[in-house]
Amino acid sequence: MATTAKELHELSLEDLNRRADELRSTLFQDQLKLKTGALDNPAERTIHKRDLARIMTVITQKQAKKPAEKKS
C-alpha cells in the first residue's frame, strides 16, 4: 500500500477510515501469522504500521481542520 501523505490528503475522511480499518485487519492477520510462524516477511508488518500511522495522522489533521472551517 505504502501511500504518501500527499496522496492521503486528497482522499475523503470516509476513504481514509476505510483504509485504516483494512490496515487494522491486516495487522491483526500479520500478528496471528507471526505467532504461528507463518509470516513470510516481517518487514511488511512495519510497513503496515507506518501506513496506518500516516493515515491516522491525516485523519486527525482533517478532523481538526473541519471545526475551524465551520467557524468561518
PDB file of N, CA, C and O in Angstrom:
ATOM      1  N   MET A   1       0.844  -1.182   0.000  1.00  0.00           N
ATOM      2  CA  MET A   1       0.000   0.000   0.000  1.00  0.00           C
ATOM      3  C   MET A   1       0.885   1.241   0.000  1.00  0.00           C
ATOM      4  O   MET A   1       0.769   2.051  -0.919  1.00  0.00           O
ATOM      5  N   ALA A   2       1.728   1.423   0.943  1.00  0.00           N
ATOM      6  CA  ALA A   2       2.726   2.493   1.037  1.00  0.00           C
ATOM      7  C   ALA A   2       2.355   3.747   0.248  1.00  0.00           C
ATOM      8  O   ALA A   2       2.915   4.016  -0.815  1.00  0.00           O
ATOM      9  N   THR A   3       1.426   4.490   0.773  1.00  0.00           N
ATOM     10  CA  THR A   3       0.937   5.699   0.141  1.00  0.00           C
ATOM     11  C   THR A   3       1.583   6.916   0.789  1.00  0.00           C
ATOM     12  O   THR A   3       1.829   6.927   1.995  1.00  0.00           O
ATOM     13  N   THR A   4       1.854   7.928  -0.004  1.00  0.00           N
ATOM     14  CA  THR A   4       2.447   9.134   0.547  1.00  0.00           C
ATOM     15  C   THR A   4       1.376   9.980   1.227  1.00  0.00           C
ATOM     16  O   THR A   4       0.189   9.856   0.925  1.00  0.00           O
ATOM     17  N   ALA A   5       1.802  10.831   2.139  1.00  0.00           N
ATOM     18  CA  ALA A   5       0.876  11.697   2.866  1.00  0.00           C
ATOM     19  C   ALA A   5       0.176  12.655   1.904  1.00  0.00           C
ATOM     20  O   ALA A   5      -0.984  13.010   2.112  1.00  0.00           O
ATOM     21  N   LYS A   6       0.867  13.064   0.873  1.00  0.00           N
ATOM     22  CA  LYS A   6       0.274  13.977  -0.105  1.00  0.00           C
ATOM     23  C   LYS A   6      -0.923  13.328  -0.789  1.00  0.00           C
ATOM     24  O   LYS A   6      -1.951  13.975  -0.989  1.00  0.00           O
ATOM     25  N   GLU A   7      -0.795  12.055  -1.147  1.00  0.00           N
ATOM     26  CA  GLU A   7      -1.900  11.341  -1.770  1.00  0.00           C
ATOM     27  C   GLU A   7      -3.040  11.139  -0.781  1.00  0.00           C
ATOM     28  O   GLU A   7      -4.209  11.190  -1.163  1.00  0.00           O
ATOM     29  N   LEU A   8      -2.710  10.911   0.483  1.00  0.00           N
ATOM     30  CA  LEU A   8      -3.735  10.687   1.500  1.00  0.00           C
ATOM     31  C   LEU A   8      -4.552  11.944   1.771  1.00  0.00           C
ATOM     32  O   LEU A   8      -5.743  11.850   2.071  1.00  0.00           O
ATOM     33  N   HIS A   9      -3.939  13.107   1.671  1.00  0.00           N
ATOM     34  CA  HIS A   9      -4.646  14.364   1.912  1.00  0.00           C
ATOM     35  C   HIS A   9      -5.744  14.605   0.867  1.00  0.00           C
ATOM     36  O   HIS A   9      -6.691  15.352   1.113  1.00  0.00           O
ATOM     37  N   GLU A  10      -5.607  13.967  -0.292  1.00  0.00           N
ATOM     38  CA  GLU A  10      -6.588  14.139  -1.355  1.00  0.00           C
ATOM     39  C   GLU A  10      -7.833  13.274  -1.143  1.00  0.00           C
ATOM     40  O   GLU A  10      -8.862  13.506  -1.777  1.00  0.00           O
ATOM     41  N   LEU A  11      -7.746  12.282  -0.259  1.00  0.00           N
ATOM     42  CA  LEU A  11      -8.863  11.373  -0.023  1.00  0.00           C
ATOM     43  C   LEU A  11      -9.848  11.954   0.985  1.00  0.00           C
ATOM     44  O   LEU A  11      -9.504  12.834   1.773  1.00  0.00           O
ATOM     45  N   SER A  12     -11.076  11.447   0.946  1.00  0.00           N
ATOM     46  CA  SER A  12     -12.090  11.892   1.901  1.00  0.00           C
ATOM     47  C   SER A  12     -11.896  11.159   3.227  1.00  0.00           C
ATOM     48  O   SER A  12     -11.175  10.164   3.304  1.00  0.00           O
ATOM     49  N   LEU A  13     -12.550  11.669   4.263  1.00  0.00           N
ATOM     50  CA  LEU A  13     -12.466  11.035   5.576  1.00  0.00           C
ATOM     51  C   LEU A  13     -13.014   9.610   5.542  1.00  0.00           C
ATOM     52  O   LEU A  13     -12.478   8.731   6.216  1.00  0.00           O
ATOM     53  N   GLU A  14     -14.062   9.370   4.774  1.00  0.00           N
ATOM     54  CA  GLU A  14     -14.638   8.033   4.685  1.00  0.00           C
ATOM     55  C   GLU A  14     -13.632   7.049   4.080  1.00  0.00           C
ATOM     56  O   GLU A  14     -13.480   5.927   4.564  1.00  0.00           O
ATOM     57  N   ASP A  15     -12.950   7.483   3.020  1.00  0.00           N
ATOM     58  CA  ASP A  15     -11.945   6.628   2.387  1.00  0.00           C
ATOM     59  C   ASP A  15     -10.781   6.355   3.332  1.00  0.00           C
ATOM     60  O   ASP A  15     -10.269   5.237   3.401  1.00  0.00           O
ATOM     61  N   LEU A  16     -10.374   7.382   4.052  1.00  0.00           N
ATOM     62  CA  LEU A  16      -9.267   7.210   4.994  1.00  0.00           C
ATOM     63  C   LEU A  16      -9.645   6.246   6.115  1.00  0.00           C
ATOM     64  O   LEU A  16      -8.844   5.396   6.503  1.00  0.00           O
ATOM     65  N   ASN A  17     -10.857   6.378   6.629  1.00  0.00           N
ATOM     66  CA  ASN A  17     -11.309   5.468   7.681  1.00  0.00           C
ATOM     67  C   ASN A  17     -11.422   4.037   7.174  1.00  0.00           C
ATOM     68  O   ASN A  17     -11.112   3.091   7.898  1.00  0.00           O
ATOM     69  N   ARG A  18     -11.865   3.879   5.932  1.00  0.00           N
ATOM     70  CA  ARG A  18     -11.954   2.541   5.340  1.00  0.00           C
ATOM     71  C   ARG A  18     -10.568   1.921   5.210  1.00  0.00           C
ATOM     72  O   ARG A  18     -10.375   0.746   5.519  1.00  0.00           O
ATOM     73  N   ARG A  19      -9.610   2.713   4.752  1.00  0.00           N
ATOM     74  CA  ARG A  19      -8.236   2.215   4.624  1.00  0.00           C
ATOM     75  C   ARG A  19      -7.634   1.882   5.984  1.00  0.00           C
ATOM     76  O   ARG A  19      -6.908   0.898   6.122  1.00  0.00           O
ATOM     77  N   ALA A  20      -7.934   2.696   6.981  1.00  0.00           N
ATOM     78  CA  ALA A  20      -7.435   2.430   8.328  1.00  0.00           C
ATOM     79  C   ALA A  20      -7.995   1.108   8.849  1.00  0.00           C
ATOM     80  O   ALA A  20      -7.269   0.324   9.460  1.00  0.00           O
ATOM     81  N   ASP A  21      -9.270   0.863   8.611  1.00  0.00           N
ATOM     82  CA  ASP A  21      -9.883  -0.396   9.036  1.00  0.00           C
ATOM     83  C   ASP A  21      -9.239  -1.587   8.327  1.00  0.00           C
ATOM     84  O   ASP A  21      -8.983  -2.622   8.943  1.00  0.00           O
ATOM     85  N   GLU A  22      -8.984  -1.433   7.038  1.00  0.00           N
ATOM     86  CA  GLU A  22      -8.331  -2.505   6.282  1.00  0.00           C
ATOM     87  C   GLU A  22      -6.941  -2.794   6.838  1.00  0.00           C
ATOM     88  O   GLU A  22      -6.550  -3.953   6.980  1.00  0.00           O
ATOM     89  N   LEU A  23      -6.206  -1.746   7.149  1.00  0.00           N
ATOM     90  CA  LEU A  23      -4.864  -1.933   7.682  1.00  0.00           C
ATOM     91  C   LEU A  23      -4.897  -2.558   9.075  1.00  0.00           C
ATOM     92  O   LEU A  23      -4.037  -3.371   9.414  1.00  0.00           O
ATOM     93  N   ARG A  24      -5.878  -2.184   9.874  1.00  0.00           N
ATOM     94  CA  ARG A  24      -6.003  -2.795  11.207  1.00  0.00           C
ATOM     95  C   ARG A  24      -6.253  -4.296  11.088  1.00  0.00           C
ATOM     96  O   ARG A  24      -5.671  -5.087  11.831  1.00  0.00           O
ATOM     97  N   SER A  25      -7.115  -4.685  10.159  1.00  0.00           N
ATOM     98  CA  SER A  25      -7.375  -6.123   9.984  1.00  0.00           C
ATOM     99  C   SER A  25      -6.143  -6.829   9.419  1.00  0.00           C
ATOM    100  O   SER A  25      -5.860  -7.971   9.784  1.00  0.00           O
ATOM    101  N   THR A  26      -5.419  -6.164   8.544  1.00  0.00           N
ATOM    102  CA  THR A  26      -4.189  -6.741   8.007  1.00  0.00           C
ATOM    103  C   THR A  26      -3.160  -6.920   9.107  1.00  0.00           C
ATOM    104  O   THR A  26      -2.490  -7.950   9.167  1.00  0.00           O
ATOM    105  N   LEU A  27      -3.028  -5.929   9.980  1.00  0.00           N
ATOM    106  CA  LEU A  27      -2.090  -6.045  11.099  1.00  0.00           C
ATOM    107  C   LEU A  27      -2.503  -7.166  12.049  1.00  0.00           C
ATOM    108  O   LEU A  27      -1.648  -7.857  12.601  1.00  0.00           O
ATOM    109  N   PHE A  28      -3.798  -7.347  12.239  1.00  0.00           N
ATOM    110  CA  PHE A  28      -4.275  -8.436  13.082  1.00  0.00           C
ATOM    111  C   PHE A  28      -3.880  -9.779  12.474  1.00  0.00           C
ATOM    112  O   PHE A  28      -3.400 -10.672  13.172  1.00  0.00           O
ATOM    113  N   GLN A  29      -4.089  -9.910  11.167  1.00  0.00           N
ATOM    114  CA  GLN A  29      -3.703 -11.141  10.479  1.00  0.00           C
ATOM    115  C   GLN A  29      -2.196 -11.364  10.547  1.00  0.00           C
ATOM    116  O   GLN A  29      -1.735 -12.490  10.734  1.00  0.00           O
ATOM    117  N   ASP A  30      -1.427 -10.277  10.392  1.00  0.00           N
ATOM    118  CA  ASP A  30       0.025 -10.380  10.492  1.00  0.00           C
ATOM    119  C   ASP A  30       0.444 -10.847  11.880  1.00  0.00           C
ATOM    120  O   ASP A  30       1.379 -11.635  12.019  1.00  0.00           O
ATOM    121  N   GLN A  31      -0.246 -10.361  12.904  1.00  0.00           N
ATOM    122  CA  GLN A  31       0.068 -10.747  14.281  1.00  0.00           C
ATOM    123  C   GLN A  31      -0.194 -12.240  14.487  1.00  0.00           C
ATOM    124  O   GLN A  31       0.598 -12.936  15.121  1.00  0.00           O
ATOM    125  N   LEU A  32      -1.308 -12.720  13.947  1.00  0.00           N
ATOM    126  CA  LEU A  32      -1.603 -14.156  14.048  1.00  0.00           C
ATOM    127  C   LEU A  32      -0.555 -14.990  13.322  1.00  0.00           C
ATOM    128  O   LEU A  32      -0.090 -16.011  13.828  1.00  0.00           O
ATOM    129  N   LYS A  33      -0.197 -14.537  12.136  1.00  0.00           N
ATOM    130  CA  LYS A  33       0.820 -15.262  11.372  1.00  0.00           C
ATOM    131  C   LYS A  33       2.168 -15.246  12.082  1.00  0.00           C
ATOM    132  O   LYS A  33       2.900 -16.234  12.041  1.00  0.00           O
ATOM    133  N   LEU A  34       2.501 -14.140  12.729  1.00  0.00           N
ATOM    134  CA  LEU A  34       3.750 -14.030  13.461  1.00  0.00           C
ATOM    135  C   LEU A  34       3.778 -15.033  14.607  1.00  0.00           C
ATOM    136  O   LEU A  34       4.791 -15.695  14.837  1.00  0.00           O
ATOM    137  N   LYS A  35       2.662 -15.142  15.327  1.00  0.00           N
ATOM    138  CA  LYS A  35       2.588 -16.064  16.464  1.00  0.00           C
ATOM    139  C   LYS A  35       2.670 -17.523  16.025  1.00  0.00           C
ATOM    140  O   LYS A  35       3.227 -18.359  16.737  1.00  0.00           O
ATOM    141  N   THR A  36       2.119 -17.827  14.859  1.00  0.00           N
ATOM    142  CA  THR A  36       2.134 -19.205  14.381  1.00  0.00           C
ATOM    143  C   THR A  36       3.373 -19.523  13.542  1.00  0.00           C
ATOM    144  O   THR A  36       3.601 -20.675  13.173  1.00  0.00           O
ATOM    145  N   GLY A  37       4.158 -18.511  13.250  1.00  0.00           N
ATOM    146  CA  GLY A  37       5.374 -18.733  12.475  1.00  0.00           C
ATOM    147  C   GLY A  37       5.132 -18.770  10.977  1.00  0.00           C
ATOM    148  O   GLY A  37       5.996 -19.219  10.224  1.00  0.00           O
ATOM    149  N   ALA A  38       3.980 -18.308  10.534  1.00  0.00           N
ATOM    150  CA  ALA A  38       3.639 -18.359   9.113  1.00  0.00           C
ATOM    151  C   ALA A  38       3.878 -17.026   8.402  1.00  0.00           C
ATOM    152  O   ALA A  38       3.602 -16.909   7.208  1.00  0.00           O
ATOM    153  N   LEU A  39       4.381 -16.033   9.110  1.00  0.00           N
ATOM    154  CA  LEU A  39       4.603 -14.721   8.495  1.00  0.00           C
ATOM    155  C   LEU A  39       5.834 -14.789   7.605  1.00  0.00           C
ATOM    156  O   LEU A  39       6.942 -15.051   8.073  1.00  0.00           O
ATOM    157  N   ASP A  40       5.623 -14.548   6.312  1.00  0.00           N
ATOM    158  CA  ASP A  40       6.705 -14.670   5.341  1.00  0.00           C
ATOM    159  C   ASP A  40       7.700 -13.520   5.433  1.00  0.00           C
ATOM    160  O   ASP A  40       8.911 -13.736   5.397  1.00  0.00           O
ATOM    161  N   ASN A  41       7.186 -12.299   5.550  1.00  0.00           N
ATOM    162  CA  ASN A  41       8.051 -11.133   5.524  1.00  0.00           C
ATOM    163  C   ASN A  41       7.704 -10.212   6.700  1.00  0.00           C
ATOM    164  O   ASN A  41       6.758  -9.430   6.607  1.00  0.00           O
ATOM    165  N   PRO A  42       8.453 -10.295   7.798  1.00  0.00           N
ATOM    166  CA  PRO A  42       8.147  -9.459   8.963  1.00  0.00           C
ATOM    167  C   PRO A  42       8.266  -7.962   8.691  1.00  0.00           C
ATOM    168  O   PRO A  42       7.679  -7.158   9.416  1.00  0.00           O
ATOM    169  N   ALA A  43       8.999  -7.583   7.683  1.00  0.00           N
ATOM    170  CA  ALA A  43       9.150  -6.164   7.350  1.00  0.00           C
ATOM    171  C   ALA A  43       7.830  -5.568   6.867  1.00  0.00           C
ATOM    172  O   ALA A  43       7.614  -4.361   6.976  1.00  0.00           O
ATOM    173  N   GLU A  44       6.958  -6.403   6.340  1.00  0.00           N
ATOM    174  CA  GLU A  44       5.653  -5.907   5.884  1.00  0.00           C
ATOM    175  C   GLU A  44       4.828  -5.382   7.053  1.00  0.00           C
ATOM    176  O   GLU A  44       4.059  -4.434   6.895  1.00  0.00           O
ATOM    177  N   ARG A  45       4.985  -5.999   8.233  1.00  0.00           N
ATOM    178  CA  ARG A  45       4.276  -5.512   9.425  1.00  0.00           C
ATOM    179  C   ARG A  45       4.676  -4.081   9.721  1.00  0.00           C
ATOM    180  O   ARG A  45       3.833  -3.244  10.042  1.00  0.00           O
ATOM    181  N   THR A  46       5.958  -3.806   9.612  1.00  0.00           N
ATOM    182  CA  THR A  46       6.455  -2.452   9.864  1.00  0.00           C
ATOM    183  C   THR A  46       5.880  -1.473   8.853  1.00  0.00           C
ATOM    184  O   THR A  46       5.483  -0.364   9.212  1.00  0.00           O
ATOM    185  N   ILE A  47       5.836  -1.872   7.615  1.00  0.00           N
ATOM    186  CA  ILE A  47       5.282  -1.019   6.559  1.00  0.00           C
ATOM    187  C   ILE A  47       3.800  -0.752   6.830  1.00  0.00           C
ATOM    188  O   ILE A  47       3.336   0.379   6.689  1.00  0.00           O
ATOM    189  N   HIS A  48       3.060  -1.790   7.219  1.00  0.00           N
ATOM    190  CA  HIS A  48       1.638  -1.624   7.509  1.00  0.00           C
ATOM    191  C   HIS A  48       1.423  -0.708   8.711  1.00  0.00           C
ATOM    192  O   HIS A  48       0.510   0.118   8.711  1.00  0.00           O
ATOM    193  N   LYS A  49       2.262  -0.854   9.732  1.00  0.00           N
ATOM    194  CA  LYS A  49       2.145   0.016  10.908  1.00  0.00           C
ATOM    195  C   LYS A  49       2.397   1.473  10.537  1.00  0.00           C
ATOM    196  O   LYS A  49       1.684   2.366  10.994  1.00  0.00           O
ATOM    197  N   ARG A  50       3.389   1.708   9.726  1.00  0.00           N
ATOM    198  CA  ARG A  50       3.704   3.081   9.317  1.00  0.00           C
ATOM    199  C   ARG A  50       2.614   3.668   8.443  1.00  0.00           C
ATOM    200  O   ARG A  50       2.280   4.847   8.564  1.00  0.00           O
ATOM    201  N   ASP A  51       2.056   2.846   7.561  1.00  0.00           N
ATOM    202  CA  ASP A  51       0.945   3.316   6.730  1.00  0.00           C
ATOM    203  C   ASP A  51      -0.258   3.686   7.585  1.00  0.00           C
ATOM    204  O   ASP A  51      -0.910   4.703   7.345  1.00  0.00           O
ATOM    205  N   LEU A  52      -0.554   2.850   8.591  1.00  0.00           N
ATOM    206  CA  LEU A  52      -1.670   3.139   9.480  1.00  0.00           C
ATOM    207  C   LEU A  52      -1.427   4.434  10.254  1.00  0.00           C
ATOM    208  O   LEU A  52      -2.336   5.250  10.409  1.00  0.00           O
ATOM    209  N   ALA A  53      -0.218   4.615  10.729  1.00  0.00           N
ATOM    210  CA  ALA A  53       0.110   5.845  11.458  1.00  0.00           C
ATOM    211  C   ALA A  53      -0.020   7.063  10.547  1.00  0.00           C
ATOM    212  O   ALA A  53      -0.507   8.111  10.970  1.00  0.00           O
ATOM    213  N   ARG A  54       0.411   6.922   9.321  1.00  0.00           N
ATOM    214  CA  ARG A  54       0.308   8.020   8.357  1.00  0.00           C
ATOM    215  C   ARG A  54      -1.158   8.374   8.101  1.00  0.00           C
ATOM    216  O   ARG A  54      -1.522   9.549   8.051  1.00  0.00           O
ATOM    217  N   ILE A  55      -1.985   7.354   7.941  1.00  0.00           N
ATOM    218  CA  ILE A  55      -3.412   7.580   7.697  1.00  0.00           C
ATOM    219  C   ILE A  55      -4.063   8.221   8.913  1.00  0.00           C
ATOM    220  O   ILE A  55      -4.854   9.154   8.773  1.00  0.00           O
ATOM    221  N   MET A  56      -3.741   7.735  10.094  1.00  0.00           N
ATOM    222  CA  MET A  56      -4.332   8.288  11.310  1.00  0.00           C
ATOM    223  C   MET A  56      -3.921   9.746  11.505  1.00  0.00           C
ATOM    224  O   MET A  56      -4.714  10.547  12.001  1.00  0.00           O
ATOM    225  N   THR A  57      -2.715  10.094  11.130  1.00  0.00           N
ATOM    226  CA  THR A  57      -2.263  11.481  11.214  1.00  0.00           C
ATOM    227  C   THR A  57      -3.076  12.372  10.290  1.00  0.00           C
ATOM    228  O   THR A  57      -3.492  13.461  10.685  1.00  0.00           O
ATOM    229  N   VAL A  58      -3.304  11.923   9.072  1.00  0.00           N
ATOM    230  CA  VAL A  58      -4.077  12.712   8.107  1.00  0.00           C
ATOM    231  C   VAL A  58      -5.521  12.839   8.584  1.00  0.00           C
ATOM    232  O   VAL A  58      -6.123  13.904   8.447  1.00  0.00           O
ATOM    233  N   ILE A  59      -6.084  11.768   9.142  1.00  0.00           N
ATOM    234  CA  ILE A  59      -7.447  11.826   9.665  1.00  0.00           C
ATOM    235  C   ILE A  59      -7.538  12.874  10.771  1.00  0.00           C
ATOM    236  O   ILE A  59      -8.471  13.678  10.791  1.00  0.00           O
ATOM    237  N   THR A  60      -6.584  12.868  11.680  1.00  0.00           N
ATOM    238  CA  THR A  60      -6.572  13.836  12.779  1.00  0.00           C
ATOM    239  C   THR A  60      -6.453  15.258  12.256  1.00  0.00           C
ATOM    240  O   THR A  60      -7.129  16.161  12.750  1.00  0.00           O
ATOM    241  N   GLN A  61      -5.605  15.462  11.266  1.00  0.00           N
ATOM    242  CA  GLN A  61      -5.442  16.794  10.690  1.00  0.00           C
ATOM    243  C   GLN A  61      -6.727  17.262  10.032  1.00  0.00           C
ATOM    244  O   GLN A  61      -7.113  18.422  10.179  1.00  0.00           O
ATOM    245  N   LYS A  62      -7.397  16.370   9.306  1.00  0.00           N
ATOM    246  CA  LYS A  62      -8.641  16.750   8.633  1.00  0.00           C
ATOM    247  C   LYS A  62      -9.752  17.034   9.641  1.00  0.00           C
ATOM    248  O   LYS A  62     -10.554  17.944   9.436  1.00  0.00           O
ATOM    249  N   GLN A  63      -9.805  16.266  10.722  1.00  0.00           N
ATOM    250  CA  GLN A  63     -10.827  16.490  11.732  1.00  0.00           C
ATOM    251  C   GLN A  63     -10.584  17.798  12.477  1.00  0.00           C
ATOM    252  O   GLN A  63     -11.537  18.483  12.850  1.00  0.00           O
ATOM    253  N   ALA A  64      -9.330  18.147  12.696  1.00  0.00           N
ATOM    254  CA  ALA A  64      -9.014  19.405  13.366  1.00  0.00           C
ATOM    255  C   ALA A  64      -9.335  20.584  12.452  1.00  0.00           C
ATOM    256  O   ALA A  64      -9.721  21.655  12.922  1.00  0.00           O
ATOM    257  N   LYS A  65      -9.177  20.388  11.176  1.00  0.00           N
ATOM    258  CA  LYS A  65      -9.436  21.448  10.198  1.00  0.00           C
ATOM    259  C   LYS A  65     -10.936  21.656  10.004  1.00  0.00           C
ATOM    260  O   LYS A  65     -11.373  22.773   9.727  1.00  0.00           O
ATOM    261  N   LYS A  66     -11.718  20.607  10.146  1.00  0.00           N
ATOM    262  CA  LYS A  66     -13.159  20.651   9.908  1.00  0.00           C
ATOM    263  C   LYS A  66     -13.882  21.655  10.831  1.00  0.00           C
ATOM    264  O   LYS A  66     -14.632  22.484  10.316  1.00  0.00           O
ATOM    265  N   PRO A  67     -13.698  21.626  12.158  1.00  0.00           N
ATOM    266  CA  PRO A  67     -14.372  22.640  13.006  1.00  0.00           C
ATOM    267  C   PRO A  67     -13.905  24.049  12.734  1.00  0.00           C
ATOM    268  O   PRO A  67     -14.682  24.995  12.866  1.00  0.00           O
ATOM    269  N   ALA A  68     -12.653  24.209  12.359  1.00  0.00           N
ATOM    270  CA  ALA A  68     -12.144  25.549  12.058  1.00  0.00           C
ATOM    271  C   ALA A  68     -12.847  26.114  10.832  1.00  0.00           C
ATOM    272  O   ALA A  68     -13.083  27.320  10.759  1.00  0.00           O
ATOM    273  N   GLU A  69     -13.188  25.259   9.863  1.00  0.00           N
ATOM    274  CA  GLU A  69     -13.903  25.714   8.674  1.00  0.00           C
ATOM    275  C   GLU A  69     -15.337  26.102   9.004  1.00  0.00           C
ATOM    276  O   GLU A  69     -15.879  27.029   8.403  1.00  0.00           O
ATOM    277  N   LYS A  70     -15.954  25.409   9.947  1.00  0.00           N
ATOM    278  CA  LYS A  70     -17.333  25.706  10.306  1.00  0.00           C
ATOM    279  C   LYS A  70     -17.454  27.075  11.013  1.00  0.00           C
ATOM    280  O   LYS A  70     -18.468  27.757  10.868  1.00  0.00           O
ATOM    281  N   LYS A  71     -16.438  27.464  11.761  1.00  0.00           N
ATOM    282  CA  LYS A  71     -16.445  28.731  12.485  1.00  0.00           C
ATOM    283  C   LYS A  71     -16.388  29.913  11.537  1.00  0.00           C
ATOM    284  O   LYS A  71     -16.940  30.976  11.823  1.00  0.00           O
ATOM    285  N   SER A  72     -15.722  29.727  10.412  1.00  0.00           N
ATOM    286  CA  SER A  72     -15.561  30.823   9.466  1.00  0.00           C
ATOM    287  C   SER A  72     -16.809  31.166   8.708  1.00  0.00           C
ATOM    288  O   SER A  72     -16.798  32.076   7.879  1.00  0.00           O
TER     289      SER A  72
END
